[in-house]
Amino acid sequence: MGLKLFLKTAFSRLWLVVLLSVAAALCVGLFTAGLSVPQFESTMKIMIAGAEGEGFSTSVFDEIRSAQLIGADFSEIITSHSVLSSVINDTGLKGDVDTLKELIQVQQIQDTRILVITVTYTTQEKAMEIIDSLQRNFKAKLAAMGSPQSFMIVDEPMVHIKPNGSYYILYILLAAFGGMVLGITLNFILDEFIKRIDSVDITERLLGIQVIGVIPNSTLHRSDKNDK
């Protein structure tokens, strides 16, 4: 089958292809729109400091490895059960510590003493409330542990909406493509099972020969006399 014949058969019922593509895109669009909930991210940057009174003394961090180890310790303390339990009590969140832990991400910027704390939640106010409570309870935990290290806030907490529209559009495009493929497949199936010759194009396509002429349809009207 040549490319021309393939395209002609695939889009022989163009209305079917368009209908299925639009229907699939609409269904997926409505479904994903109902499930898609806006997500907000609150972020803050903190810098690991030495013991109180030493300010930003780097004597404890003679090597990058030391900073990395302390950053890893801070990450574990921030997401520890005791700290997160206090955050839940402060903010009145529903759910357990494990659920809250999934909403929190702590990353250390490479070759620095700076940690980036990110909290993701469905409302802007609650995202800010969680990260404020988190840094307060983290600081209290360090003091309770008698840790010689502390931290300084580099960037105050900020909230922005988490982009997720690209996935929404991607799902719609994939659904439209799937509907188009289904429509093309149905065209081939219908073309295979419906062998009615009702045009010159179908005749040439089925027989593989050129049509020289067409005899028009005619209806024989008989009179009562002829019937007799």
Summary of the structure (lengths in Angstrom):
residues: 228
radius of gyration: 34.8
end to end distance: 54.5
largest distance: 125.8
contacts: 586
relative contact order: 0.19
helix: 55%
strand: 16%
